[in-house]
Amino acid sequence: AFTDEDVAVLQTLADQVALAIENARLLEEAQERVREIGLLLGRRGREGWRQMVAERPGWGYAYDGIEVMPRDAAKAAEEEPELRVPLEVRGEPIGHLDLVLPDRPPTPDEVVLARAVAEQASLALENARLFQETQRALREAEALYRASRAFGTATSLQEIVRGAAEVAAVLGFSACSLTLVTAADEERVPTQGDIHSVLIAEEEFIPIPSMADFTIVDRTAARIALRDPGFILIYPDAEDPQAAIPDEVRETMRNMGMRGMVTVGLEARGRPLGFLTFSSTDPVVDFLEERAHRVRTVADQVAIAVESRRLFEQTRRRAERERLRAEIASRVRASTEVDTILRTAIRELGRALRASDGLIRLGAGDGAASLQADGGVVDDENEFA
């Protein structure tokens, strides 16, 4: 039999084993988190470098033995290098460094030196990219903040588009437009809409006159909007014949002087409202998930602003109707004469509705008052059968 002392010793050992197992589990979990973070950083780094290279194809510099010049301006022929060292960040290649050594192979010391320089250059390049990415993210966050404030204080659709254009500008787009659906076909696919646009020229935002009930050219976006109001549709390059862009959309983009376009669906309470479109004079390449998230965020805020404005206008009109009803009812009840009541009712209602003509009648024509208005001047006239 175990004594109390034996039980205490065994319990202590069991506690130590349990603690060791828990520590091992926590260590494994921490290592897995570190691995996931490393993979995430690697993926974000690859996306960031891919975007930078896509924006400036052939980005590099050449040395001709005398001076350094942009690679495109270098006159030296592309020779097979005796020494090529990769530029890598976290094991991912981002470029390479080539050296042409006349009539001799590199020595081991030269290889070591070149690799050391390439390693330091890669580290400096990644730090520069991260700094630029941070600055860009800051500009985008500031633009989103300005846009949010604009949406909250907007009194017109044009002001809402102007707010969205703040974000479009920092994302590198040249125009922003809002299309609100006004008509649809028998399948409920949007066919017409009111379009409100803003052009972006450097730091200026130029409003374009709105177009009412304009035919929606992008039937693809219209159909997708019906199925999935929260969609994002990317047309990368109107000048690329291989790009999957409808012919009518491609022609419209060319007429606008645009090459790339991103269209985002707008929805409120589960129903499609229309589209928010960002257009660019440059191709839209490598549209990263983070940028798509920015655009989606703006679209959601635009949808809320548009719906809030609609509800506000609806409430305002209802309040105006109630005010007019109360005023007219008060004036009508102010008299006890039938003839005066008839004249007051038709006159006040005609003025409220800006009617050019009207008639109020009792019975089969025993008493009537007609309204005729010209330029806001109302004349009453009695008619008796």
Secondary structure in CASP SS format (residue, H / E / C, confidence):
PFRMAT SS
TARGET T0000
AUTHOR 0000-0000-0000
METHOD secondary structure of the structure
MODEL  1
A C 1.00
F C 1.00
T C 1.00
D H 1.00
E H 1.00
D H 1.00
V H 1.00
A H 1.00
V H 1.00
L H 1.00
Q H 1.00
T H 1.00
L H 1.00
A H 1.00
D H 1.00
Q H 1.00
V H 1.00
A H 1.00
L H 1.00
A H 1.00
I H 1.00
E H 1.00
N H 1.00
A H 1.00
R H 1.00
L H 1.00
L H 1.00
E H 1.00
E H 1.00
A H 1.00
Q H 1.00
E H 1.00
R H 1.00
V H 1.00
R H 1.00
E H 1.00
I H 1.00
G H 1.00
L H 1.00
L H 1.00
L H 1.00
G H 1.00
R H 1.00
R H 1.00
G H 1.00
R H 1.00
E H 1.00
G H 1.00
W H 1.00
R H 1.00
Q H 1.00
M H 1.00
V H 1.00
A H 1.00
E H 1.00
R C 1.00
P C 1.00
G C 1.00
W C 1.00
G C 1.00
Y E 1.00
A E 1.00
Y E 1.00
D C 1.00
G C 1.00
I C 1.00
E C 1.00
V E 1.00
M E 1.00
P E 1.00
R H 1.00
D H 1.00
A H 1.00
A C 1.00
K C 1.00
A C 1.00
A C 1.00
E C 1.00
E C 1.00
E C 1.00
P C 1.00
E C 1.00
L E 1.00
R E 1.00
V E 1.00
P E 1.00
L E 1.00
E E 1.00
V E 1.00
R C 1.00
G C 1.00
E E 1.00
P E 1.00
I E 1.00
G E 1.00
H E 1.00
L E 1.00
D E 1.00
L E 1.00
V C 1.00
L C 1.00
P C 1.00
D C 1.00
R C 1.00
P C 1.00
P C 1.00
T C 1.00
P H 1.00
D H 1.00
E H 1.00
V H 1.00
V H 1.00
L H 1.00
A H 1.00
R H 1.00
A H 1.00
V H 1.00
A H 1.00
E H 1.00
Q H 1.00
A H 1.00
S H 1.00
L H 1.00
A H 1.00
L H 1.00
E H 1.00
N H 1.00
A H 1.00
R H 1.00
L H 1.00
F H 1.00
Q H 1.00
E H 1.00
T H 1.00
Q H 1.00
R H 1.00
A H 1.00
L H 1.00
R H 1.00
E H 1.00
A H 1.00
E H 1.00
A H 1.00
L H 1.00
Y H 1.00
R H 1.00
A H 1.00
S H 1.00
R H 1.00
A H 1.00
F H 1.00
G H 1.00
T H 1.00
A C 1.00
T C 1.00
S C 1.00
L H 1.00
Q H 1.00
E H 1.00
I H 1.00
V H 1.00
R H 1.00
G H 1.00
A H 1.00
A H 1.00
E H 1.00
V H 1.00
A H 1.00
A H 1.00
V H 1.00
L C 1.00
G C 1.00
F C 1.00
S C 1.00
A E 1.00
C E 1.00
S E 1.00
L E 1.00
T E 1.00
L E 1.00
V E 1.00
T E 1.00
A E 1.00
A E 1.00
D C 1.00
E C 1.00
E C 1.00
R C 1.00
V C 1.00
P E 1.00
T E 1.00
Q E 1.00
G E 1.00
D E 1.00
I E 1.00
H E 1.00
S E 1.00
V E 1.00
L E 1.00
I E 1.00
A E 1.00
E C 1.00
E C 1.00
E E 1.00
F E 1.00
I E 1.00
P E 1.00
I E 1.00
P E 1.00
S E 1.00
M E 1.00
A E 1.00
D E 1.00
F E 1.00
T E 1.00
I C 1.00
V C 1.00
D C 1.00
R H 1.00
T H 1.00
A H 1.00
A H 1.00
R H 1.00
I H 1.00
A H 1.00
L H 1.00
R H 1.00
D C 1.00
P C 1.00
G C 1.00
F C 1.00
I E 1.00
L E 1.00
I E 1.00
Y E 1.00
P C 1.00
D C 1.00
A C 1.00
E C 1.00
D C 1.00
P C 1.00
Q C 1.00
A C 1.00
A C 1.00
I C 1.00
P C 1.00
D H 1.00
E H 1.00
V H 1.00
R H 1.00
E H 1.00
T H 1.00
M H 1.00
R H 1.00
N H 1.00
M H 1.00
G C 1.00
M C 1.00
R C 1.00
G E 1.00
M E 1.00
V E 1.00
T E 1.00
V E 1.00
G E 1.00
L E 1.00
E E 1.00
A E 1.00
R C 1.00
G C 1.00
R E 1.00
P E 1.00
L E 1.00
G E 1.00
F E 1.00
L E 1.00
T E 1.00
F E 1.00
S E 1.00
S E 1.00
T C 1.00
D C 1.00
P C 1.00
V C 1.00
V C 1.00
D C 1.00
F C 1.00
L C 1.00
E H 1.00
E H 1.00
R H 1.00
A H 1.00
H H 1.00
R H 1.00
V H 1.00
R H 1.00
T H 1.00
V H 1.00
A H 1.00
D H 1.00
Q H 1.00
V H 1.00
A H 1.00
I H 1.00
A H 1.00
V H 1.00
E H 1.00
S H 1.00
R H 1.00
R H 1.00
L H 1.00
F H 1.00
E H 1.00
Q H 1.00
T H 1.00
R H 1.00
R H 1.00
R H 1.00
A H 1.00
E H 1.00
R H 1.00
E H 1.00
R H 1.00
L H 1.00
R H 1.00
A H 1.00
E H 1.00
I H 1.00
A H 1.00
S H 1.00
R H 1.00
V H 1.00
R H 1.00
A C 1.00
S C 1.00
T C 1.00
E C 1.00
V H 1.00
D H 1.00
T H 1.00
I H 1.00
L H 1.00
R H 1.00
T H 1.00
A H 1.00
I H 1.00
R H 1.00
E H 1.00
L H 1.00
G H 1.00
R H 1.00
A H 1.00
L H 1.00
R C 1.00
A C 1.00
S C 1.00
D E 1.00
G E 1.00
L E 1.00
I E 1.00
R E 1.00
L E 1.00
G C 1.00
A C 1.00
G C 1.00
D C 1.00
G E 1.00
A E 1.00
A E 1.00
S E 1.00
L E 1.00
Q E 1.00
A E 1.00
D E 1.00
G C 1.00
G C 1.00
V E 1.00
V E 1.00
D E 1.00
D E 1.00
E E 1.00
N E 1.00
E E 1.00
F C 1.00
A C 1.00
END
